[in-house]
């Protein structure tokens, strides 16, 4: 079931349809229909967030179109084989769809249009271990988190061993990484680490994907995401958007846990 409120929230933050689709795990057609329903009734994210969850679901479900009965007549592409082709240089979903259409026409079979073809392809890729390699684009997003193991170092003046927390960030397209030892995991350290991260990478990504840490995310449910106020103000100041990793979806930020030795800073 689509996350209706999250779709509206991200849309009002000027996040693209493609990025919304990837974040909530719904096809672009579904995202478009949800936004159209809200526009028709002039409903905003703020207004709908005041409704009970059941009322929100009933509103959108009552207006959804029925298309599942027709889908059985279409030839389902071999997405396992197409995924292998997609990983090759120069191959796009558009090209694979055109080849699929050509095969169906020669056999006089009914084929999916491009939008549906891509929708089911993305759903298939999202379940595969290589999905993140295909979906990421250079400089589009950064995945961040605190490392689980405490860092420690020796004060050169006193010889005292000092413990701290390790902030890590990864650009998932390239795997290029950044790490910074902080004195603690408080809000000031969290924001400071972000600023140093942007300086190190030489720019600000379109999206920041953090884990659901209390220092950044106040509440994250199926129907609602509330960011820490200071964190949200920070994102607005840097003209970027924060989309917390989905609950129980470790692939959303898995790159953070495989940082290479190169490209780190402390």
C-alpha positions in Angstrom: 0.0 0.0 0.0 1.4 3.4 -0.9 2.6 5.7 1.8 0.2 8.6 0.9 1.4 11.1 3.4 5.1 10.6 2.6 4.4 11.1 -1.1 2.7 14.5 -0.4 5.4 15.5 2.1 8.2 14.9 -0.4 6.3 16.5 -3.2 5.9 19.7 -1.2 9.6 19.7 -0.6 10.1 19.8 -4.4 11.5 16.2 -4.5 11.2 14.8 -8.1 8.7 12.1 -9.0 11.5 9.6 -9.6 13.1 10.3 -6.2 9.7 10.1 -4.5 9.0 6.8 -6.2 12.3 5.3 -5.1 11.9 6.6 -1.5 8.4 5.2 -0.9 8.7 2.1 -3.0 5.8 2.9 -5.3 5.7 3.3 -9.1 5.6 6.8 -10.6 2.0 6.2 -11.9 0.9 5.6 -8.3 2.8 8.7 -7.1 1.2 10.8 -9.9 -2.3 9.5 -9.1 -1.9 10.2 -5.4 -0.8 13.8 -6.1 -3.6 14.3 -8.6 -6.2 13.1 -6.0 -4.8 15.6 -3.4 -4.8 18.4 -6.0 -8.4 17.8 -7.0 -9.6 18.1 -3.4 -7.0 20.9 -2.6 -5.6 18.8 0.2 -2.1 19.4 1.6 0.3 17.2 3.6 -0.4 19.3 6.7 -4.1 18.9 6.4 -4.0 15.2 5.7 -1.5 14.6 8.5 -4.3 15.6 10.9 -6.5 12.8 9.7 -6.6 9.3 11.2 -4.5 6.8 9.2 -7.6 4.8 8.3 -9.4 7.8 6.9 -6.4 8.7 4.7 -6.2 5.2 3.3 -10.0 5.1 2.7 -9.8 8.4 0.9 -7.2 7.4 -1.6 -8.3 3.8 -2.0 -11.9 4.9 -2.9 -10.5 6.8 -5.9 -7.9 4.3 -7.1 -8.4 2.9 -10.6 -8.7 -0.9 -11.1 -6.2 -2.3 -13.4 -5.1 -5.6 -11.9 -7.8 -7.6 -13.9 -6.1 -6.6 -17.2 -2.6 -7.4 -16.2 -2.9 -11.2 -16.6 -3.3 -10.7 -20.4 0.1 -9.1 -20.8 3.4 -10.9 -21.3 5.6 -10.5 -18.3 9.2 -9.7 -19.3 12.0 -11.9 -18.1 13.3 -9.3 -15.6 16.1 -11.6 -14.3 17.7 -11.7 -17.7 16.9 -8.0 -18.4 18.6 -7.0 -15.1 21.8 -8.7 -16.3 21.6 -6.7 -19.6 20.9 -3.5 -17.8 24.2 -3.8 -15.9 26.1 -3.6 -19.2 27.5 -0.3 -20.4 25.2 1.7 -22.6 22.1 -0.3 -21.9 19.0 1.5 -20.7 15.5 0.5 -19.7 14.2 2.3 -22.7 16.3 0.1 -25.0 15.3 -3.1 -23.2 11.6 -2.1 -23.4 11.9 -1.6 -27.2 13.5 -5.0 -27.6 10.8 -6.5 -25.5 8.0 -4.8 -27.6 9.7 -6.1 -30.8 9.7 -9.6 -29.5 6.0 -9.4 -28.4 4.9 -7.9 -31.8 6.7 -10.7 -33.7 4.8 -13.3 -31.6 1.5 -11.3 -31.7 1.5 -10.9 -27.9 0.2 -8.1 -25.7 3.0 -6.1 -24.2 3.3 -3.6 -21.3 3.7 0.1 -22.1 7.0 1.8 -21.1 5.6 3.2 -17.8 4.3 -0.2 -16.5 7.4 -2.0 -17.9 9.6 0.3 -15.8 7.4 0.1 -12.7 7.6 -3.7 -12.5 11.3 -3.6 -13.4 12.1 -1.2 -10.5 10.0 -3.5 -8.2 12.1 -6.5 -9.3 15.4 -4.6 -8.9 14.5 -3.4 -5.4 14.4 -7.0 -4.3 17.9 -7.8 -5.7 21.3 -7.3 -4.0 22.6 -5.3 -6.9 19.7 -2.8 -7.0 21.6 0.0 -5.3 24.3 -0.2 -8.0 21.9 0.4 -10.8 19.7 3.1 -9.1 22.3 5.5 -7.8 23.5 8.5 -9.7 26.7 10.5 -9.3 26.4 13.2 -6.6 22.7 12.7 -6.1 22.7 11.4 -2.6 24.9 10.7 0.5 24.2 7.9 3.0 25.2 8.8 6.6 25.3 7.1 10.0 27.3 6.7 13.2 29.6 3.8 13.1 28.8 1.1 15.7 32.3 0.9 17.2 33.7 3.6 19.4 36.8 5.4 18.2 39.7 6.3 20.6 42.9 8.2 20.4 45.7 9.4 22.6 46.0 13.0 23.6 49.6 14.0 22.6 50.0 16.4 25.5 48.6 14.4 28.4 48.9 10.8 27.1 45.2 10.3 28.1 43.1 7.9 26.0 40.1 9.8 24.7 37.0 8.0 23.3 34.7 9.4 20.6 32.1 8.5 18.0 32.7 8.0 14.3 30.5 9.8 11.8 30.6 8.1 8.4 29.2 9.2 5.0 29.3 7.4 1.6 28.4 8.6 -1.9 26.7 5.3 -3.0 27.4 5.7 -6.7 31.2 5.7 -6.4 31.6 4.4 -2.9 33.7 7.5 -2.1 33.6 7.9 1.7 34.2 10.4 4.5 34.7 9.7 8.2 35.1 12.1 11.1 35.7 11.4 14.8 33.4 13.4 17.0 33.5 13.9 20.8 29.9 12.6 21.1 26.7 11.9 19.1 24.9 15.1 20.2 23.1 17.5 17.8 26.0 19.9 17.5 28.5 17.1 16.6 25.9 15.7 14.1 25.5 19.1 12.3 29.2 19.9 12.4 30.0 16.5 10.8 27.6 17.2 8.0 29.2 20.5 7.2 32.7 19.0 7.2 31.4 16.2 5.0 30.1 18.7 2.4 33.4 20.5 2.5 35.3 17.3 1.9 33.1 16.2 -1.0 33.2 19.7 -2.5 29.5 20.1 -2.7 26.0 19.4 -1.3 24.1 16.4 -2.5 20.4 16.6 -3.5 19.4 14.0 -0.9 20.7 13.1 2.5 19.8 9.5 3.6 20.4 9.1 7.4 19.4 6.2 9.5 16.5 6.8 11.9 18.6 8.3 14.7 16.9 10.4 17.3 19.5 13.2 16.7 18.0 13.6 13.3 14.6 12.0 13.1 11.9 12.6 15.7 9.3 10.2 14.3 9.2 7.9 11.3 6.1 5.7 10.7 4.4 4.3 7.6 2.4 7.5 7.3 4.5 10.2 8.8 8.1 11.5 9.0 9.0 14.2 11.4 12.6 15.5 11.4 14.4 17.2 14.3 13.7 20.9 13.9 17.4 21.9 14.0 18.2 19.2 11.4 15.4 20.3 9.1 16.5 24.0 9.4 20.1 22.9 8.6 18.8 21.1 5.4 16.8 24.1 4.3 19.9 26.3 4.8 21.9 24.1 2.5 19.1 23.6 0.0 19.1 19.8 0.4 16.4 17.3 1.3 16.6 14.7 4.1 14.9 11.3 3.4 15.4 8.9 6.3 16.1 5.3 5.5 12.9 3.3 5.5 12.2 1.2 8.6 13.5 -2.3 8.3 15.1 -1.5 4.9 18.8 -1.8 5.5 19.6 -1.6 1.8 18.7 2.1 1.9 21.9 2.9 3.8 23.9 -0.3 3.5 26.9 1.5 1.8 27.7 3.2 5.1 28.8 -0.1 6.6 31.3 -1.0 3.9 33.6 2.0 3.8 36.9 1.6 2.1 40.1 2.8 3.6 40.6 5.4 0.9 38.9 8.8 0.9 38.4 9.1 4.7 39.1 12.2 6.7 39.5 12.7 10.4 
